[in-house]
Amino acid sequence: MKFAVALALCAVVACKKAESTKKSGAPAPTTAGTVAPDGTRAIPIAVKKVGYEPDAITAKPGEKLKLVFTRVEDTECGAQVKVDGGKAVDLPMNQPVEIAVTAPASGKLTFVCGMDMMQGAIIVGS
């Protein structure tokens, strides 16, 4: 019985800590991804009702990236994506859609939903 109470308490504390981490600021940009033999890095991006996960990606200047968007939740807003102000691309449910981009020399490159409500960015670091 004591073990079950202790386990439940640990779960509550872990949830509270996760919530406070989310509220304390934006998550660190992702540097993860799979690198192909040609040097292109593929970044999986889940499209959810709350936005893009991840919504910030760190890249090197001029790095070639393949953004792999997958709409995993039914959201009208996330049904399309535009990268760097370009043409809207449809995102069918549960089907990965690849968009090739090159990181700028400096600054950032943005991606937004078709309604310009959800946004994310590729942030160029050193």
DRENVOKOL-381358 format. One record per atom (N, C-alpha, C): x, y, z; atom name. Coordinates in steps of 0.02 Angstrom, whole numbers, plus 32768, in hexadecimal, padded with zeros to 4 digits. Layout:
N
PT | east | north | up | a
PT | X | Y | Z | CA
...
//
This chain:
126
PT | east | north | up | a
PT | 8029 | 7FC5 | 8000 | N
PT | 8000 | 8000 | 8000 | CA
PT | 802C | 803F | 8000 | C
PT | 8060 | 803F | 802C | N
PT | 808C | 8079 | 802F | CA
PT | 80AF | 8084 | 7FEC | C
PT | 80C1 | 804B | 7FCB | N
PT | 80E3 | 8050 | 7F8A | CA
PT | 80B5 | 8071 | 7F57 | C
PT | 8075 | 805E | 7F56 | N
PT | 8046 | 807B | 7F26 | CA
PT | 803D | 80C6 | 7F32 | C
PT | 803A | 80DB | 7F71 | N
PT | 8033 | 8122 | 7F81 | CA
PT | 8072 | 8148 | 7F6B | C
PT | 80AC | 812B | 7F79 | N
PT | 80EC | 814B | 7F66 | CA
PT | 80F0 | 8150 | 7F1A | C
PT | 80DB | 811C | 7EF6 | N
PT | 80DD | 811D | 7EAE | CA
PT | 80AE | 8152 | 7E92 | C
PT | 8073 | 8158 | 7EAE | N
PT | 8043 | 818B | 7E98 | CA
PT | 805E | 81D1 | 7EA5 | C
PT | 807D | 81DA | 7EDE | N
PT | 809B | 821B | 7EEF | CA
PT | 80D2 | 822E | 7EBE | C
PT | 80FC | 81FD | 7EAC | N
PT | 8131 | 820A | 7E7B | CA
PT | 8114 | 821E | 7E38 | C
PT | 80DE | 81FE | 7E23 | N
PT | 80BF | 820D | 7DE3 | CA
PT | 80A4 | 8255 | 7DE3 | C
PT | 8084 | 826A | 7E1B | N
PT | 8069 | 82AE | 7E21 | CA
PT | 80A2 | 82E1 | 7E1E | C
PT | 80D8 | 82D4 | 7E42 | N
PT | 8111 | 8302 | 7E42 | CA
PT | 812F | 8307 | 7DFD | C
PT | 8136 | 82CF | 7DDA | N
PT | 8153 | 82D0 | 7D96 | CA
PT | 8127 | 82F8 | 7D67 | C
PT | 80E5 | 82EF | 7D6C | N
PT | 80B7 | 8316 | 7D41 | CA
PT | 80BC | 8360 | 7D4F | C
PT | 80BF | 8372 | 7D8E | N
PT | 80C4 | 83B9 | 7DA1 | CA
PT | 8105 | 83D7 | 7D86 | C
PT | 813B | 83B0 | 7D8B | N
PT | 817C | 83C8 | 7D73 | CA
PT | 8179 | 83D3 | 7D27 | C
PT | 815A | 83A4 | 7D03 | N
PT | 8154 | 83AB | 7CBA | CA
PT | 812A | 83E8 | 7CA8 | C
PT | 80F4 | 83F3 | 7CCD | N
PT | 80CA | 842E | 7CC0 | CA
PT | 80F0 | 846E | 7CCD | C
PT | 8117 | 8471 | 7D04 | N
PT | 813C | 84AE | 7D13 | CA
PT | 8173 | 84BA | 7CE0 | C
PT | 8190 | 8484 | 7CC4 | N
PT | 81C3 | 848D | 7C90 | CA
PT | 81A3 | 84AB | 7C52 | C
PT | 8168 | 8494 | 7C40 | N
PT | 8145 | 84B0 | 7C05 | CA
PT | 8133 | 84F9 | 7C10 | C
PT | 811F | 850B | 7C4D | N
PT | 8109 | 854F | 7C5A | CA
PT | 8144 | 857F | 7C62 | C
PT | 817F | 8564 | 7C74 | N
PT | 81B8 | 8590 | 7C83 | CA
PT | 81D8 | 85AD | 7C45 | C
PT | 81C9 | 8593 | 7C0C | N
PT | 81E6 | 85AF | 7BCF | CA
PT | 81E2 | 857E | 7B96 | C
PT | 81F7 | 8594 | 7B5D | N
PT | 81F5 | 856A | 7B22 | CA
PT | 8229 | 8532 | 7B28 | C
PT | 8219 | 84F8 | 7B0C | N
PT | 824A | 84C2 | 7B0D | CA
PT | 8286 | 84D5 | 7AE2 | C
PT | 82BD | 84B6 | 7AF2 | N
PT | 82FA | 84C3 | 7ACB | CA
PT | 82F0 | 84AA | 7A83 | C
PT | 830B | 84CE | 7A53 | N
PT | 8305 | 84B8 | 7A0D | CA
PT | 8324 | 8473 | 7A04 | C
PT | 8308 | 844C | 79D8 | N
PT | 8322 | 840A | 79CB | CA
PT | 835D | 840D | 799B | C
PT | 838D | 83E3 | 79A8 | N
PT | 83C6 | 83DC | 797A | CA
PT | 83C7 | 8395 | 795F | C
PT | 8393 | 836D | 7970 | N
PT | 8390 | 8327 | 795D | CA
PT | 837C | 831F | 7914 | C
PT | 837D | 82E3 | 78FE | N
PT | 8369 | 82D2 | 78BA | CA
PT | 8396 | 829C | 789F | C
PT | 8382 | 827F | 7868 | N
PT | 83A9 | 824B | 7847 | CA
PT | 83CE | 826A | 780D | C
PT | 840F | 825D | 7808 | N
PT | 8437 | 827A | 77D2 | CA
PT | 8440 | 8245 | 779B | C
PT | 842D | 8257 | 775E | N
PT | 8434 | 822B | 7724 | CA
PT | 847C | 822D | 770B | C
PT | 848F | 81FD | 76E1 | N
PT | 84D3 | 81FC | 76C6 | CA
PT | 84E7 | 823D | 76A2 | C
PT | 84B6 | 8260 | 7685 | N
PT | 84C6 | 829E | 7662 | CA
PT | 84CC | 82DA | 7691 | C
PT | 84C4 | 82CD | 76D3 | N
PT | 84CB | 8303 | 7705 | CA
PT | 848A | 8326 | 7717 | C
PT | 8454 | 8316 | 76F5 | N
PT | 8413 | 8334 | 7705 | CA
PT | 83F9 | 8316 | 7746 | C
PT | 83E3 | 8342 | 7773 | N
PT | 83C8 | 832C | 77B3 | CA
PT | 837B | 832D | 77B0 | C
PT | 835D | 82F4 | 77BF | N
PT | 8314 | 82ED | 77C0 | CA
PT | 82FB | 82FB | 7806 | C
PT | 82CB | 8329 | 780C | N
PT | 82AE | 833C | 784C | CA
PT | 8264 | 832A | 784D | C
PT | 824F | 82F8 | 7876 | N
PT | 8208 | 82EA | 787B | CA
PT | 81E5 | 8320 | 78A4 | C
PT | 81AC | 8338 | 788A | N
PT | 8185 | 836C | 78AC | CA
PT | 813D | 8354 | 78B1 | C
PT | 8124 | 834B | 78EE | N
PT | 80DE | 8337 | 78F8 | CA
PT | 80B3 | 8376 | 78F8 | C
PT | 807B | 8372 | 78D3 | N
PT | 804C | 83AA | 78D1 | CA
PT | 8011 | 8397 | 78FD | C
PT | 8009 | 83BD | 7933 | N
PT | 7FD4 | 83AF | 7964 | CA
PT | 7FA7 | 83EC | 796B | C
PT | 7F72 | 83E5 | 7990 | N
PT | 7F44 | 841D | 799C | CA
PT | 7F66 | 8457 | 79BF | C
PT | 7F98 | 8448 | 79E9 | N
PT | 7FBB | 847C | 7A0E | CA
PT | 7FF5 | 849B | 79E7 | C
PT | 8005 | 847E | 79AD | N
PT | 803B | 8499 | 7985 | CA
PT | 806B | 8464 | 796C | C
PT | 80A7 | 847A | 795A | N
PT | 80DA | 844E | 793F | CA
PT | 8106 | 8433 | 7977 | C
PT | 811A | 83F3 | 7972 | N
PT | 8148 | 83D6 | 79A2 | CA
PT | 817F | 83B3 | 797A | C
PT | 81BC | 83CE | 7979 | N
PT | 81D2 | 840B | 799B | CA
PT | 81BF | 8448 | 7973 | C
PT | 81BC | 8481 | 7995 | N
PT | 81AD | 84BF | 7973 | CA
PT | 81EA | 84EB | 7969 | C
PT | 8224 | 84D3 | 7982 | N
PT | 8263 | 84F7 | 7978 | CA
PT | 8299 | 84C4 | 7969 | C
PT | 82BD | 84D0 | 7932 | N
PT | 82F1 | 84A3 | 791B | CA
PT | 8330 | 84CC | 7911 | C
PT | 8367 | 84B5 | 792D | N
PT | 83A7 | 84D7 | 7925 | CA
PT | 83CB | 84B9 | 78E9 | C
PT | 83E6 | 84E4 | 78BE | N
PT | 840A | 84CD | 7883 | CA
PT | 844B | 84F4 | 787A | C
PT | 8478 | 84D8 | 7854 | N
PT | 84B6 | 84FB | 7843 | CA
PT | 84A9 | 8525 | 7805 | C
PT | 84CE | 855C | 77FB | N
PT | 84C6 | 8585 | 77BF | CA
PT | 84CD | 855A | 7780 | C
PT | 849C | 855F | 7753 | N
PT | 849E | 853B | 7714 | CA
PT | 8490 | 84F0 | 7719 | C
PT | 847D | 84D8 | 7754 | N
PT | 846F | 8490 | 775C | CA
PT | 8432 | 847C | 7734 | C
PT | 8436 | 8443 | 7713 | N
PT | 83FD | 8428 | 76EE | CA
PT | 83D3 | 83FF | 771D | C
PT | 8392 | 840E | 771E | N
PT | 8363 | 83EC | 774A | CA
PT | 8329 | 83D0 | 7722 | C
PT | 830C | 839B | 773C | N
PT | 82CF | 8380 | 7721 | CA
PT | 829E | 837F | 775B | C
PT | 826D | 83AD | 7759 | N
PT | 823A | 83B1 | 778E | CA
PT | 8204 | 837D | 777D | C
PT | 81F7 | 8350 | 77AB | N
PT | 81C6 | 831B | 77A0 | CA
PT | 818A | 8328 | 77CD | C
PT | 8158 | 8349 | 77B1 | N
PT | 811C | 835B | 77D6 | CA
PT | 80EB | 8321 | 77D5 | C
PT | 80D0 | 830E | 7810 | N
PT | 809C | 82DB | 7814 | CA
PT | 8064 | 82F7 | 7840 | C
PT | 8029 | 8300 | 7823 | N
PT | 7FF0 | 8318 | 784A | CA
PT | 7FD3 | 82DC | 7870 | C
PT | 7FDC | 82DD | 78B2 | N
PT | 7FC8 | 82A4 | 78DC | CA
PT | 7F87 | 82B0 | 7902 | C
PT | 7F6E | 82ED | 7900 | N
PT | 7F2D | 82FE | 791F | CA
PT | 7F03 | 8323 | 78EC | C
PT | 7EC2 | 8316 | 78ED | N
PT | 7E95 | 8336 | 78BD | CA
PT | 7E8B | 837F | 78D0 | C
PT | 7EAD | 83AA | 78AC | N
PT | 7EA8 | 83F1 | 78B7 | CA
PT | 7EA5 | 8414 | 7874 | C
PT | 7E73 | 843D | 786B | N
PT | 7E6B | 8461 | 782C | CA
PT | 7EA5 | 8491 | 7820 | C
PT | 7EBB | 84B1 | 7856 | N
PT | 7EF2 | 84E0 | 7851 | CA
PT | 7F32 | 84BF | 7839 | C
PT | 7F3E | 8481 | 784E | N
PT | 7F7B | 845E | 783C | CA
PT | 7F77 | 8437 | 77FC | C
PT | 7F41 | 843F | 77D5 | N
PT | 7F37 | 841A | 7798 | CA
PT | 7F66 | 8430 | 7760 | C
PT | 7F87 | 8469 | 7769 | N
PT | 7FB7 | 8482 | 7738 | CA
PT | 7FF2 | 84A1 | 775D | C
PT | 802B | 84A5 | 773A | N
PT | 8066 | 84C7 | 7755 | CA
PT | 8085 | 84F1 | 771D | C
PT | 80A0 | 852A | 7731 | N
PT | 80C5 | 8555 | 7703 | CA
PT | 810A | 855F | 7721 | C
PT | 813E | 8555 | 76F9 | N
PT | 8182 | 855D | 7711 | CA
PT | 819F | 859D | 76F2 | C
PT | 81B7 | 85C9 | 771D | N
PT | 81D6 | 8608 | 7709 | CA
PT | 81AA | 8631 | 76D9 | C
PT | 816A | 8635 | 76E9 | N
PT | 813C | 865D | 76C1 | CA
PT | 812B | 8640 | 767E | C
PT | 813E | 8601 | 7672 | N
PT | 8131 | 85E1 | 7632 | CA
PT | 80EA | 85C9 | 762A | C
PT | 80E1 | 859F | 75F9 | N
PT | 80A0 | 8583 | 75E8 | CA
PT | 8088 | 8553 | 761E | C
PT | 8047 | 8553 | 762C | N
PT | 8029 | 8525 | 765D | CA
PT | 802C | 84DE | 7643 | C
PT | 8042 | 84B0 | 766E | N
PT | 8047 | 8469 | 765E | CA
PT | 8014 | 8444 | 7689 | C
PT | 7FEB | 8419 | 766A | N
PT | 7FBA | 83F2 | 7690 | CA
PT | 7FDC | 83BD | 76BA | C
PT | 7FC1 | 83B3 | 76F7 | N
PT | 7FDA | 8380 | 7725 | CA
PT | 7FA1 | 834F | 7734 | C
PT | 7F9C | 8318 | 770F | N
PT | 7F68 | 82E7 | 771E | CA
PT | 7F76 | 82C5 | 7761 | C
PT | 7F41 | 82AE | 7781 | N
PT | 7F47 | 828E | 77C3 | CA
PT | 7F76 | 8251 | 77BF | C
PT | 7FA3 | 824D | 77F0 | N
PT | 7FCF | 8213 | 77FA | CA
PT | 7FF9 | 81FF | 77BE | C
PT | 8007 | 822F | 7792 | N
PT | 8033 | 8221 | 7758 | CA
PT | 806C | 8253 | 7758 | C
PT | 80AA | 823C | 775D | N
PT | 80E2 | 826A | 775D | CA
PT | 80E9 | 828F | 771B | C
PT | 80F6 | 82D0 | 7720 | N
PT | 8100 | 82FA | 76E6 | CA
PT | 8145 | 831B | 76EF | C
PT | 8171 | 830F | 76BE | N
PT | 81B5 | 8329 | 76C2 | CA
PT | 81BC | 836B | 769C | C
PT | 81DD | 839B | 76BC | N
PT | 81EB | 83DB | 769D | CA
PT | 8235 | 83E9 | 76A6 | C
PT | 8259 | 83EF | 766F | N
PT | 82A1 | 83FC | 7671 | CA
PT | 82AE | 8447 | 7677 | C
PT | 82DA | 8459 | 76A4 | N
PT | 82ED | 84A0 | 76AD | CA
PT | 8338 | 84A4 | 76BA | C
PT | 8353 | 84DF | 76B1 | N
PT | 8398 | 84ED | 76C3 | CA
PT | 8397 | 8525 | 76F6 | C
PT | 83B9 | 851A | 772E | N
PT | 83BC | 854E | 7762 | CA
PT | 83DF | 858C | 7747 | C
PT | 83C6 | 85C6 | 7759 | N
PT | 83E7 | 8604 | 7742 | CA
PT | 842C | 860C | 7762 | C
PT | 8452 | 863C | 7749 | N
PT | 8495 | 8649 | 7765 | CA
PT | 8491 | 8661 | 77AD | C
PT | 845B | 8685 | 77BE | N
PT | 8451 | 869C | 7802 | CA
PT | 8406 | 86A8 | 780C | C
PT | 83F3 | 86B2 | 784B | N
PT | 83AD | 86C1 | 785A | CA
PT | 8383 | 8683 | 7860 | C
PT | 8346 | 8686 | 7844 | N
PT | 831A | 864C | 7849 | CA
PT | 82EE | 8646 | 780B | C
PT | 82D3 | 860B | 7803 | N
PT | 82A5 | 85FC | 77CD | CA
PT | 8266 | 85E2 | 77F0 | C
PT | 822C | 85FD | 77E0 | N
PT | 81EF | 85EB | 7804 | CA
PT | 81C3 | 85BB | 77DC | C
PT | 819A | 8596 | 7801 | N
PT | 8165 | 856E | 77E2 | CA
PT | 8126 | 857B | 780A | C
PT | 80EE | 8582 | 77E7 | N
PT | 80AD | 8592 | 7806 | CA
PT | 8077 | 8567 | 77E8 | C
PT | 803F | 8562 | 780C | N
PT | 8006 | 853D | 77F2 | CA
PT | 7FE4 | 8566 | 77BC | C
PT | 7FB5 | 8548 | 779A | N
PT | 7F92 | 856A | 7764 | CA
PT | 7F6B | 85A7 | 777A | C
PT | 7F5B | 85AC | 77BB | N
PT | 7F36 | 85E5 | 77D6 | CA
PT | 7F63 | 8617 | 77FA | C
PT | 7FA4 | 860C | 77F8 | N
PT | 7FD6 | 8636 | 781A | CA
PT | 7FCC | 863A | 7865 | C
PT | 7FB1 | 8605 | 7884 | N
PT | 7FA6 | 8605 | 78CC | CA
PT | 7FDC | 85DE | 78F1 | C
PT | 7FF0 | 85A5 | 78D6 | N
PT | 8025 | 857C | 78F5 | CA
PT | 8065 | 858E | 78D1 | C
PT | 809C | 8593 | 78F7 | N
PT | 80DA | 85A3 | 78D7 | CA
PT | 8115 | 857F | 78F6 | C
PT | 8149 | 8578 | 78CF | N
PT | 8187 | 855A | 78E5 | CA
PT | 81BF | 857B | 78BF | C
PT | 81FD | 856A | 78D1 | N
PT | 8236 | 858A | 78B0 | CA
PT | 8273 | 855D | 78B0 | C
PT | 829B | 8566 | 787D | N
PT | 82DE | 854A | 7879 | CA
PT | 830C | 8584 | 788B | C
PT | 8330 | 857C | 78C2 | N
PT | 835A | 85B2 | 78DC | CA
PT | 83A3 | 85A0 | 78CE | C
PT | 83C4 | 85CE | 78AB | N
PT | 840A | 85C1 | 7899 | CA
PT | 8438 | 85D3 | 78D3 | C
PT | 845F | 85A1 | 78E7 | N
PT | 8491 | 85AB | 791B | CA
PT | 84D6 | 85A2 | 78FD | C
PT | 8508 | 85A4 | 7926 | N
PT | 854C | 859D | 790B | CA
PT | 8562 | 8556 | 790A | C
//
